[in-house]
Amino acid sequence: MSPASPHDPVTAERWAALAARDARADGRFVYAVRTTGVYCRPSCPSRAAKPENVSFHAGPAEAEAAGFRPCRRCRPDEPGLAERRAEAVARACRLIDAAETLPGLDALAKAAGLSAFHFHRVFRAVTGVTPRAYAAARRAARVADGLSGAGSVTEAVYEAGYGAASRFYAEAPARLGMAPAAYRRGGAGARIRFGVGACALGAILVAATQTGICAILLGDDPDALTRDLQDRFPKAELTGGDPAFEGWMARVIGLVEAPGHGHDLPLDIGGTAFQQRVWAALRKIPVGSTASYADIARAIGEPGASRAVALACGANALAVAIPCHRVVRSDGALSGYRWGVARKRDLLARERATLGGADTAPAARGLFDNL
């Protein structure tokens, strides 16, 4: 394949990726150097070749058909680094999933083909959590999945790999949002107070367990919000709020109407270990400021987990109380919001009004030092 014109948009894009040694372009094309007879990945750290000696190819097969051999440094004919890391972590995850007790770090690293130190860093970069946190979440999930079919809660706990039932019970409120026996029965026996009302953003549902508020849902259809709650706990005792709960609901509605005033409401957050870390970071974003998904990922020590952060924001069921509306794209544009981008825009506008009309900060830099 002869060198393409640098004025061609596709070729220009490839030259830019080559100049930046952009690993994101790996797998999209390879480049070959006529004077060496070698073809490489765009991210190859080899010395730059003269443009007149470079040709681009769709992949290894095309480059080899043209008579070039793979570079021994970047190994373009083998899976890329990101793919190899993902597969290594997948092997470790399969080992964790199949084990009755958590394998040691050395055993997991050996299964991944990495040193223990490198494996720990790679695992966190790929999954967003440590191997121990992943194992704890998977084990708790096995209990949750097994509660409905087990003969008893204790049976489900031990079958999931807990060495002592006391350890699971200590974690249960945060994982399940209620007692394990109640969760096992689809919420049977659990009393969840809730109320549906109206606010400036449309319909609002507020629900609470004995631990605290477990849901603040926004929408257009009050019945749809109620069905959402019923689907999660089909056998729970859903009751209208008593006078004390009506006070909580009024405070939540007040929080929606004026989101800049903060709150001290008790929350039943639940979620996985990773989600809880993300949600804790969201609560540290000051009123009137925004942060990107990448900012949050860096704040929790997982700079490569922006996508996982976005998923955690989407899983947040406590609108406004956990302010995922303050998270925007890296370019400052509003991105998806569980309850609609229009509501997100409205909430941010209300926060600006609370601060006297000041512009929302493009990013909450340096605000997470205490995480």
MILUMKE-644704 format. One record per residue (C-alpha): x, y, z; residue number from 1; residue in one letter. Coordinates in steps of 0.05 Angstrom, whole numbers, plus 5000, padded with zeros to 4 digits. Layout:
REM MILUMKE-644704
X,Y,Z,NUM,a
...
***
This chain:
REM MILUMKE-644704
5000,5000,5000,1,m
5031,5066,4980,2,s
5031,5125,5027,3,p
4964,5161,5024,4,a
4958,5236,5014,5,s
4968,5273,5080,6,p
4909,5317,5058,7,h
4862,5257,5061,8,d
4820,5265,5127,9,p
4829,5192,5147,10,v
4904,5194,5135,11,t
4910,5260,5172,12,a
4875,5229,5231,13,e
4922,5170,5230,14,r
4983,5216,5227,15,w
4956,5254,5288,16,a
4948,5188,5326,17,a
5018,5167,5306,18,l
5048,5232,5328,19,a
5014,5227,5396,20,a
5028,5152,5402,21,r
4954,5147,5419,22,d
4938,5078,5447,23,a
4864,5091,5433,24,r
4880,5081,5359,25,a
4910,5012,5371,26,d
4869,4960,5335,27,g
4841,5010,5285,28,r
4901,5008,5239,29,f
4976,4993,5237,30,v
5032,5030,5203,31,y
5092,5001,5166,32,a
5161,5029,5153,33,v
5191,5012,5085,34,r
5264,5020,5107,35,t
5257,4970,5164,36,t
5205,4923,5136,37,g
5168,4926,5202,38,v
5096,4945,5219,39,y
5074,4973,5287,40,c
5016,4995,5330,41,r
5001,5071,5330,42,p
5024,5072,5403,43,s
5092,5039,5390,44,c
5148,5077,5426,45,p
5197,5065,5369,46,s
5232,5125,5338,47,r
5190,5163,5289,48,a
5202,5145,5215,49,a
5206,5193,5157,50,k
5136,5205,5128,51,p
5157,5183,5059,52,e
5175,5114,5086,53,n
5109,5103,5123,54,v
5047,5068,5097,55,s
4982,5053,5134,56,f
4945,4987,5134,57,h
4878,4965,5161,58,a
4908,4910,5204,59,g
4964,4859,5212,60,p
4938,4814,5156,61,a
4941,4869,5105,62,e
5010,4892,5129,63,a
5038,4821,5125,64,e
5007,4811,5057,65,a
5047,4872,5035,66,a
5111,4838,5059,67,g
5120,4871,5128,68,f
5135,4833,5192,69,r
5109,4851,5263,70,p
5149,4896,5308,71,c
5181,4857,5366,72,r
5172,4916,5412,73,r
5098,4932,5407,74,c
5076,4863,5381,75,r
5020,4889,5336,76,p
4999,4818,5317,77,d
4980,4801,5389,78,e
4923,4828,5433,79,p
4933,4900,5457,80,g
4954,4919,5527,81,l
4884,4940,5547,82,a
4855,4875,5520,83,e
4909,4834,5555,84,r
4897,4869,5621,85,r
4822,4860,5615,86,a
4830,4786,5602,87,e
4879,4779,5660,88,a
4829,4813,5707,89,v
4773,4770,5679,90,a
4812,4708,5696,91,r
4822,4733,5767,92,a
4748,4751,5773,93,c
4728,4681,5750,94,r
4774,4653,5803,95,l
4742,4697,5856,96,i
4672,4679,5833,97,d
4686,4604,5835,98,a
4724,4603,5902,99,a
4689,4589,5968,100,e
4738,4634,6004,101,t
4776,4694,5976,102,l
4842,4671,5944,103,p
4904,4708,5968,104,g
4932,4766,5927,105,l
4991,4724,5905,106,d
4945,4669,5878,107,a
4902,4719,5840,108,l
4964,4754,5812,109,a
4992,4686,5789,110,k
4927,4670,5754,111,a
4931,4737,5718,112,a
5004,4727,5700,113,g
5026,4790,5737,114,l
5065,4809,5799,115,s
5022,4821,5861,116,a
5037,4895,5861,117,f
5023,4904,5787,118,h
4961,4860,5790,119,f
4930,4902,5846,120,h
4939,4966,5806,121,r
4913,4936,5741,122,v
4853,4905,5776,123,f
4833,4972,5806,124,r
4843,5007,5739,125,a
4799,4958,5702,126,v
4743,4946,5753,127,t
4746,5009,5795,128,g
4753,4970,5861,129,v
4805,4929,5896,130,t
4804,4852,5891,131,p
4781,4849,5963,132,r
4724,4898,5951,133,a
4703,4860,5889,134,y
4703,4794,5927,135,a
4662,4825,5983,136,a
4611,4852,5934,137,a
4606,4786,5896,138,r
4598,4747,5961,139,r
4543,4794,5985,140,a
4509,4788,5917,141,a
4511,4712,5923,142,r
4476,4718,5990,143,v
4424,4765,5961,144,a
4413,4717,5902,145,d
4409,4657,5947,146,g
4364,4685,6002,147,l
4300,4669,5965,148,s
4317,4596,5954,149,g
4356,4578,6016,150,a
4326,4542,6075,151,g
4349,4597,6121,152,s
4389,4662,6121,153,v
4447,4626,6155,154,t
4448,4573,6101,155,e
4452,4626,6047,156,a
4507,4663,6084,157,v
4552,4602,6090,158,y
4538,4578,6019,159,e
4560,4646,5995,160,a
4628,4636,6027,161,g
4624,4676,6092,162,y
4666,4643,6146,163,g
4624,4674,6201,164,a
4551,4696,6196,165,a
4567,4756,6241,166,s
4609,4787,6187,167,r
4553,4786,6137,168,f
4502,4813,6186,169,y
4550,4871,6201,170,a
4549,4888,6126,171,e
4476,4872,6112,172,a
4443,4939,6125,173,p
4489,4975,6076,174,a
4483,4919,6024,175,r
4409,4903,6027,176,l
4376,4964,6059,177,g
4339,4919,6109,178,m
4346,4857,6151,179,a
4370,4796,6111,180,p
4308,4756,6130,181,a
4263,4811,6103,182,a
4303,4816,6039,183,y
4299,4740,6030,184,r
4223,4746,6029,185,r
4223,4801,5976,186,g
4216,4853,6031,187,g
4162,4813,6067,188,a
4156,4839,6138,189,g
4195,4902,6122,190,a
4158,4967,6130,191,r
4174,5020,6078,192,i
4140,5086,6088,193,r
4130,5127,6025,194,f
4093,5186,5998,195,g
4081,5215,5929,196,v
4073,5288,5917,197,g
4087,5345,5869,198,a
4146,5392,5864,199,c
4174,5442,5814,200,a
4204,5384,5774,201,l
4141,5343,5769,202,g
4121,5282,5810,203,a
4164,5260,5868,204,i
4165,5197,5910,205,l
4201,5193,5976,206,v
4210,5126,6012,207,a
4245,5106,6076,208,a
4264,5044,6114,209,t
4279,5044,6188,210,q
4350,5064,6171,211,t
4332,5126,6131,212,g
4308,5152,6064,213,i
4321,5098,6012,214,c
4291,5131,5950,215,a
4277,5199,5922,216,i
4249,5189,5853,217,l
4228,5242,5802,218,l
4184,5234,5742,219,g
4121,5253,5705,220,d
4075,5196,5727,221,d
4063,5185,5801,222,p
4037,5114,5788,223,d
4101,5096,5750,224,a
4143,5119,5810,225,l
4101,5076,5857,226,t
4109,5015,5811,227,r
4184,5026,5811,228,d
4185,5020,5887,229,l
4138,4960,5886,230,q
4181,4923,5836,231,d
4241,4928,5881,232,r
4206,4901,5943,233,f
4143,4865,5919,234,p
4127,4835,5987,235,k
4145,4894,6031,236,a
4093,4929,6071,237,e
4087,4996,6035,238,l
4050,5046,6078,239,t
4033,5118,6073,240,g
4076,5164,6115,241,g
4058,5181,6186,242,d
4063,5253,6211,243,p
4137,5246,6224,244,a
4148,5219,6153,245,f
4107,5276,6123,246,e
4157,5322,6155,247,g
4214,5286,6121,248,w
4177,5290,6054,249,m
4167,5364,6062,250,a
4241,5372,6074,251,r
4258,5332,6012,252,v
4211,5373,5969,253,i
4244,5435,5999,254,g
4311,5407,5979,255,l
4287,5400,5907,256,v
4258,5470,5906,257,e
4322,5500,5934,258,a
4378,5448,5923,259,p
4431,5495,5950,260,g
4410,5491,6023,261,h
4438,5422,6040,262,g
4406,5373,6087,263,h
4417,5329,6147,264,d
4366,5275,6129,265,l
4384,5204,6148,266,p
4397,5163,6085,267,l
4394,5088,6072,268,d
4444,5089,6014,269,i
4457,5016,6000,270,g
4496,5002,5935,271,g
4562,4967,5922,272,t
4627,4988,5953,273,a
4647,5025,5889,274,f
4580,5060,5883,275,q
4584,5083,5955,276,q
4653,5114,5941,277,r
4626,5151,5881,278,v
4565,5175,5918,279,w
4608,5199,5976,280,a
4649,5240,5926,281,a
4586,5270,5895,282,l
4564,5295,5963,283,r
4629,5334,5968,284,k
4616,5375,5905,285,i
4597,5445,5931,286,p
4532,5478,5913,287,v
4540,5517,5848,288,g
4599,5475,5824,289,s
4602,5417,5776,290,t
4652,5361,5765,291,a
4664,5314,5707,292,s
4661,5239,5710,293,y
4737,5240,5702,294,a
4743,5287,5762,295,d
4703,5239,5805,296,i
4744,5180,5781,297,a
4808,5215,5800,298,r
4778,5237,5866,299,a
4765,5165,5888,300,i
4834,5143,5864,301,g
4809,5108,5801,302,e
4829,5153,5743,303,p
4812,5101,5691,304,g
4741,5088,5716,305,a
4703,5146,5685,306,s
4653,5099,5653,307,r
4642,5061,5718,308,a
4630,5128,5753,309,v
4577,5146,5701,310,a
4542,5080,5714,311,l
4544,5092,5789,312,a
4513,5160,5778,313,c
4458,5128,5737,314,g
4445,5078,5793,315,a
4434,5132,5845,316,n
4362,5129,5870,317,a
4368,5189,5917,318,l
4357,5249,5872,319,a
4386,5314,5898,320,v
4405,5284,5965,321,a
4463,5252,5928,322,i
4475,5307,5876,323,p
4491,5268,5813,324,c
4461,5328,5775,325,h
4526,5364,5789,326,r
4566,5316,5745,327,v
4576,5338,5673,328,v
4618,5316,5614,329,r
4691,5337,5609,330,s
4673,5393,5560,331,d
4622,5420,5610,332,g
4561,5397,5570,333,a
4503,5366,5607,334,l
4501,5290,5597,335,s
4449,5238,5615,336,g
4410,5242,5679,337,y
4366,5187,5708,338,r
4308,5235,5713,339,w
4319,5273,5649,340,g
4369,5326,5626,341,v
4316,5381,5631,342,a
4310,5367,5706,343,r
4386,5368,5712,344,k
4389,5436,5679,345,r
4334,5462,5724,346,d
4369,5438,5787,347,l
4434,5471,5767,348,l
4397,5536,5750,349,a
4365,5535,5819,350,r
4433,5527,5851,351,e
4459,5586,5812,352,r
4400,5626,5836,353,a
4415,5606,5908,354,t
4485,5635,5898,355,l
4458,5700,5871,356,g
4462,5682,5798,357,g
4536,5664,5795,358,a
4557,5618,5738,359,d
4564,5545,5755,360,t
4638,5529,5761,361,a
4663,5486,5703,362,p
4695,5436,5750,363,a
4703,5425,5824,364,a
4779,5422,5824,365,r
4816,5405,5888,366,g
4752,5393,5927,367,l
4762,5321,5944,368,f
4827,5322,5983,369,d
4795,5292,6045,370,n
4767,5231,6010,371,l
***
